[in-house]
Amino acid sequence: MRQEYLEAYDSQLRTGAEIANAVEVTEHGPLRLATMPGGQGFITYADLGGADADGIAALVDAAAEHFRGLGGISSVEWKTRGHDRAPGLHDSLVRRGFVPEEPESIMIGEARLLAQTIEIPAGVDIRRARTDAEVLAAGEMQGEVFADAEWRSRAEALVARLRADDAVELWIAVAEGAVVSAGRLEPVARTDFAGLWGGATRPEWRGRGIYRALTAERARSALSRGLRYLQSDSTEFSRPILERSGLIRVSTTTPYVWTPPSR
């Protein structure tokens, strides 16, 4: 099962699916060098073409020079995967000024297995967010949980995105008139996948099945769209929660982030 999920991930979710919203994409050997909205650079690939350590160092150098030459790029992410054959990649990235962030687990599960009936406390209502006010309330909750001072700009961007793209869904759990948990469902066009992103629950409401129920509702919605798999990149905090919902860890991913020097 793990290998089947990993093969589906590699064949469907890498390269094109990751940069579908890119403003511009340049190919360099196996690399896809994407400029994303907002001035972020993103580097992805299906594999590194069997390159040795010297070949990989040359690819890292070429990617950095590409984004250095563009201007207006605030940061660049090179998304690594733990199951790739990539000799010397870590050393080459660090030498070029890329800083590794915390590793995350690549979690995948079948929507039909995740669409469970979960018992939750009385008075908790789980539903899809339909109004701007609900989206902003969820964003404020997530900002408090993650200590994110920029939550409002992110929430307003999500409001605009939800207005423009009815494939993206925000699901919320409401109790005592407040949003206590939330998470997005993002179907990936032309694949069998939907992503689970942005999950957060207020501390005092954790351990009561609410986030698992939120995941189950998103699984049911994914099934209604004819999708087979759910996928998430999860921290070590959220991984056990997703495992209890039925997702399994198929690999890891570590983002390496570089800030180009000012021009």
N, C-alpha and C positions, 0 to 999 in steps of 0.2 A: 504493500500500500504506500509506504513512504516513497519508494522509488517511482511508483506511478505518479504520485503527486508532484515529485520533484521534476520529472520529465515534462509534465504538463506545465509547471511553472516556467521552466527554462524555454520551452517552445512557444508559450503564449504570452508571458508577462514581461519578457526582457526585450530590450531595444524599442521597437515601434510602440508598444503599449505604454511604455514609461514616458515617452516623449511626444505623445499624441498632441499635446497642447503647445508644443514648442513654437517659438517665433521663427527660429532658423535652425537647421541641422546641417552639420558638415561631417562627412565621412573621412576617416583617416585609418586605413587598414581595417581592422575589426572594430575600431571605436566609432561610436556615434557621439559627436560633440554638439550638444544642444544648448541653445540660448532660450531660457524659459521666460515667461512674463515676469516683470518685476526686476529683470537684470540678474537673474541667477543662472549660472552655468551648470550643466549636468552631463556627466560622462557615463555612458552605458555601452554594453556589448553583449553578444550572445556567448562568446568565449574569446580568448586572447590568441586564437589561431596557432596554439602550440609554441608560442614564442618562449625563448629561454630568458634568463635574467637580463642579459644585455639587450635583447629585443624589447622586453617589457620596459626597461629603463628608457629606451628610445621612444616608446609610445607615450610614456609619462611626460617626457620632455616636450614632445610634439604637442600634446594636449595643453600643457601649461603655456607654451608659446602661442598657441591658437587663441586662448582666452586673454592672454596678456595683450595681444594685438588688437582685440576688439574694442576695448574701452567700454566704460559704462557697466562693467560686470562687477557686482558687489561681492559675490562669493561663487565658488565652484565646488560641486560635490562629485567625487568619484565613488560610485556605489560598488563595494566589493561584496563577493559572496564566498562563504566559507568552503563550499564544495568545488570551487574553480581550481584548475591547475594554473598557478600564477607564481612561478619562482621569482623571488626577489621583489615582489610588488610592494609589500609594506615598506621595505627599505627605500625603494625608489620614490614612493610617494612622500615619505617623511623627508627625504633629502631635498625634495622640491618644495617643501613647506606645507604639504597637506597634513592636517592634524586629525588623527583618528578620534571619532566619537565613540560612545558606548555601543558595543555590539548588540544587535537585536536578533531575536529568533524569527525565522520565516515559518509562519504557522499556516497550515492548510487543512481544510476539512470539507466533507461533502454536505451541501446544504440540506439534503434530505435527512441526514443523520443529526444535524444541528437543530432542525425544526421541532424541538421538543416542547412538552408542556412543563413549565417551571412554576412551582408554587412561590408566590410573592406575598408580601404583607398586604393585609386589607387596606384599601384606600389608595393604593398605588396604581396609577393609570399609565399604561405604556401605549404610546401612539406616535404616529408620524407627525413631525412639526409642520404646520401649515401656514403659520403667520410669521411676519418679520419679528414680532415681539417674542414669539417662542424661540426663534433662532438666536436672538440677542440674549435672551435669558439663559439659554443653554451655553452660549459663548461666555457669559459672565461666570457661570458655574465652573466651566472648564478652566477659565482664567484663574479662579480662586484655587482650584485643585492643583493646577500646575504652576502656580505663582507666575503667571504670564501677564506682565504689565501691558502687553500689546493685544490683549484679547479682543478689544472692541474693533480694531482694524481687521482682525482675522474674521470676526463674526460678521462684520459688514461686507467683507469680501465673499463670505459664504452666502449671505442674503442675495447678493448680486448673482452668484453662481447658481443658486437654486432657482432664481427667476429665469435664468437663461437656459438651464439644462434640467429638464424634468426627470432625467435618468438618475441624478444624484438625490439621495434621500437622507434626511436627518431624523433620527428616531430619538424620542425623549421619554423619560419616566418622570411623572409628576406626582408629588405627594404634598399635602397640606398647602397647596397653591404654589409650590415652587418646583423648579426642575432639579431633580436630585441625581439623575444619571442621563447620559446622552452618548450617541455614537452615530457615525455616518455609514451608509451603504453606498458604494460607488461601483456600479457595473462597469466592466472594462469592455469597450466596444470590440466586436468581432472576436471575442474569446468566450470560454465557458466560465469565466471568473467574475466575481464581484469582490471588492475590497472592503474590509472592516477597518475604519479609521476613526481617530479622535475620541476613543472611548474614555469616559471619566465618570466617576461616582463620588458623591460627597462622602467624606470619611464616616460620618455617623450612620450612613445607609448601607455601608459595605457588609458583606458576609450574609446577606439576606436574600440572595438569588436574583436581585434586580438586574444586574448587568448580564447574567446568563439569560434571563428572560428577554432582555433587550436584543441579545444576540440571536435568540430563537425567532423573534419577530422579524429581524432582518433576514434570517435564513428563509423564512416563509415568503418574504417579499422577493428574494432572489429566485426561489423556485417558481414563483408566479411569472417571472420574466424568462423562464426557461434556462436558467443558469445552473451549473452543476456544483462549482467549487466556491468556497469562501477563503479569502487569504488575508493575512495581516502580518505586519512586522511588529513584534511585540517586545517590550522591555521585560526584564526578569520579574518585575512586579505584576504585569498583566498576563504573562505566559501561563501561570497556573490556572488563572480564571478561564482562559481560552481552552486549556486542556480539559478542564471540567465540562466545558461546553461541547467538546468533541473534536477540536482541532489538534493536529499533531505537528511536532517540530520536525521540519524536513532539512533545514540547514540554518545558517546564520548569515546576517548581512551587517557590514560595518561601513558607515559612511566616513569618508575622509574629506575634509573640507579645507579649501585653500582660499585665502583672501588675496587677490592680486594687488600688487603695490599701486599706489596712486600715481596717476600719470601727470 
